[in-house]
């Protein structure tokens, strides 16, 4: 019987190549899509959070009216927020340009803002050198208020200050109406210290809420507010992307299951005489079903091997195209893909296996 089972199995896989190939392709597609999605899913949070970093701060810390943040506020924020957080200080004042027009001047750390607000477009120049204490970034609307961008002349409380513009800011927001200068030069000129600290925390809404709680504890009396649109938008997009991935895997699994079911059902009908002969020679019902399930399992295993390679390559291409960083193959997704493919193969084989139970060897061998 062992020889007969192996012969029938080999005959099914080799001599009925069209049926075997059809099931193998379907199971390979299932494994490939599952591998790609699970690989992307493993990196999804990190990559989406990285993308959201370019949209700027998701937490804003401000001092109450007519006051300033504590001198050690920036150090405390960095300690609470963690080493991977992006933090930038700001101080504001209203100065007068050489055309007599009032304009908002902001003192800040250009190196920190460049990382925090990576989406800012700099036209007609570039980000200032952090060591340049007389540099200025001019908002595209604020540029209309000054006579010469190469020699930006400002006056605050009777104190003149001359800077040189290094570029224009274009954000579509309030920044376009401001002039940004180095914070040390701003403080020396106006006597005003940091009044706003913007923070970008990478993580989900729960992590951001925890950071806000910690910041409120570290800076009592200060206003610590999340940028709700950004926090809620990020959380919503991440959750919906997770749901989309789950739904895609489920849909592909169902589609492949139907395809494999049709293929295995046709295979059983084609080999009724083979199975009837095995029954007539003394093969038990469990042996016949085991043979059929083994065939489905072999196809599923072969599909996993091919699908894992194809899916890993697909995940790499999708990640590189959309996020600019590749998602490397993850061996930990292989058991999940194998389990999924085996489940699809076994479930698809259950209905045809029931047909084997009703086979009547005598009738079939007579040609009835």
Protein Blocks (a to p, Z undefined) as FASTA:
>chain_A
ZZmmmmmmmmmmmmmmmlmmmmmmmmmmmmmmmmmmmmmmmmmmmmmmmmmmmnopfbdc
dddehiacdfklmmmmmmmnopkbccddddddddddfkopacddddddfklmmmmmmmbc
cehiadddfklmkbccddfklmmmpfblklccddeehiacddddfbdcdehpaklmpccd
dfklmmmmnopacfbdcdddeddfklmmmmmmmmmmmmghiacdddfklmmmmmmmmmmm
mmmmmmmmmmmmmmmmmmmmmmmmmmmmmmmmmmmmmmmnopafklmmmmmmmmmmmmmm
mmmmmmmmmmmmmmmmmmmmmnopacdddfklmmmmmmmmmmmmmmmmmmmmmmmmmpcf
klmmnoZZ
